[in-house]
């Protein structure tokens, strides 16, 4: 019942931690590498706050928040897992859990989250983010879609 979701969460964490390890090993000494001129760079950033660098210095708050979110998500997941109409919500919760745990590992062992994906759009530099952030955002969007447009959300 829960083996596939656990394997997906573990895969997310492994990919996230490998990309962060590679970022620290290869990018930290040089800081940034432009991949697509004026659009995409790999840039080493130590994020000590939340998404997009907000709420700086809240390390233990975010660790506690992650534990609460993952436990609450796990409880909700166990209630909806066997319902046919809940597949989107199930995937959403797995993505959020994997991404949240990946960033929490950074906060626990480094004191900050390693970010590296940097995009520029028409002169605007989007805040630097990582693979775990992508999973959390996609999961959150899917959860909203699930709650708004499926039977369990009505």
C-alpha angles and dihedrals in degrees: 000000000000101000097092095048091048091050091050091049090049091048091052091049092047094049090045094050093045091052090048092048090051090047092053092044099045109020103036093073094048099027099211144023121192109224101174113022113252091353117060133022137165104232129177111232130169105212110198093174139048132288113334092007097293124144095025118204098024096124099141093038089057093045090053092044090052092052091050093047094047093047093046090046090050092052092048090045092054089053097050103031098098096045114102094217092053100071093105092049090046092053090045093054092047091052093048092047094049093048094043093050091047092055092041090057088057092049092049098046104027104025090234140049119256112230125183115157111099124180131183122201118190092327095319115117109214113215113271114257142169143227093273090055090053090053093048093049095046089046092050092049091048091049091053090047090049094049094046103040110028134072095256091056095054 
